[in-house]
Amino acid sequence: MAHTITEECVSCGSCQPECPVGAISEGDSIYVIDSELCTDCGACVEVCPVNAINGPDEE
């Protein structure tokens, strides 16, 4: 299961350039992670200023 971005996202965009496989894109109101591309590396989690990204074992 891939990482997910929660509604806490403030759409700052800091996570998008950190994704080595390009799985993060800007959605309608928040950024989203493509679960087919996400490799669960966690690079996005480290840079999120509002802790809006959950790992595969979190909800």
TORKOL-4160 file (C-alpha; in steps of 0.2 Angstrom, whole numbers, padded with zeros to 4 digits, m for minus):
59
<pt num="1" X="0000" Y="0000" Z="0000"/>
<pt num="2" X="0006" Y="0017" Z="m0005"/>
<pt num="3" X="0009" Y="0033" Z="0006"/>
<pt num="4" X="m0006" Y="0045" Z="0006"/>
<pt num="5" X="m0009" Y="0063" Z="0008"/>
<pt num="6" X="m0022" Y="0068" Z="0021"/>
<pt num="7" X="m0034" Y="0083" Z="0021"/>
<pt num="8" X="m0021" Y="0092" Z="0032"/>
<pt num="9" X="m0011" Y="0096" Z="0016"/>
<pt num="10" X="m0009" Y="0114" Z="0014"/>
<pt num="11" X="m0004" Y="0112" Z="m0005"/>
<pt num="12" X="0014" Y="0120" Z="m0002"/>
<pt num="13" X="0021" Y="0108" Z="m0015"/>
<pt num="14" X="0037" Y="0103" Z="m0005"/>
<pt num="15" X="0034" Y="0085" Z="m0007"/>
<pt num="16" X="0032" Y="0084" Z="m0026"/>
<pt num="17" X="0050" Y="0087" Z="m0031"/>
<pt num="18" X="0056" Y="0075" Z="m0017"/>
<pt num="19" X="0047" Y="0060" Z="m0025"/>
<pt num="20" X="0060" Y="0050" Z="m0035"/>
<pt num="21" X="0047" Y="0041" Z="m0046"/>
<pt num="22" X="0036" Y="0056" Z="m0049"/>
<pt num="23" X="0021" Y="0049" Z="m0040"/>
<pt num="24" X="0015" Y="0065" Z="m0032"/>
<pt num="25" X="0005" Y="0078" Z="m0042"/>
<pt num="26" X="m0006" Y="0093" Z="m0038"/>
<pt num="27" X="m0024" Y="0088" Z="m0036"/>
<pt num="28" X="m0040" Y="0098" Z="m0035"/>
<pt num="29" X="m0038" Y="0105" Z="m0017"/>
<pt num="30" X="m0023" Y="0095" Z="m0011"/>
<pt num="31" X="m0008" Y="0085" Z="m0018"/>
<pt num="32" X="m0011" Y="0067" Z="m0022"/>
<pt num="33" X="0000" Y="0051" Z="m0023"/>
<pt num="34" X="m0002" Y="0039" Z="m0037"/>
<pt num="35" X="m0002" Y="0022" Z="m0028"/>
<pt num="36" X="0003" Y="0013" Z="m0044"/>
<pt num="37" X="0020" Y="0023" Z="m0044"/>
<pt num="38" X="0023" Y="0025" Z="m0026"/>
<pt num="39" X="0038" Y="0015" Z="m0019"/>
<pt num="40" X="0035" Y="0019" Z="m0001"/>
<pt num="41" X="0052" Y="0027" Z="0001"/>
<pt num="42" X="0046" Y="0040" Z="0013"/>
<pt num="43" X="0056" Y="0055" Z="0005"/>
<pt num="44" X="0040" Y="0065" Z="0005"/>
<pt num="45" X="0036" Y="0062" Z="0023"/>
<pt num="46" X="0052" Y="0070" Z="0028"/>
<pt num="47" X="0049" Y="0087" Z="0020"/>
<pt num="48" X="0030" Y="0089" Z="0023"/>
<pt num="49" X="0029" Y="0104" Z="0035"/>
<pt num="50" X="0012" Y="0099" Z="0042"/>
<pt num="51" X="0014" Y="0080" Z="0043"/>
<pt num="52" X="0000" Y="0077" Z="0031"/>
<pt num="53" X="0008" Y="0062" Z="0023"/>
<pt num="54" X="0004" Y="0045" Z="0030"/>
<pt num="55" X="0014" Y="0029" Z="0028"/>
<pt num="56" X="0007" Y="0013" Z="0022"/>
<pt num="57" X="0004" Y="0007" Z="0040"/>
<pt num="58" X="m0005" Y="0023" Z="0045"/>
<pt num="59" X="m0022" Y="0030" Z="0042"/>
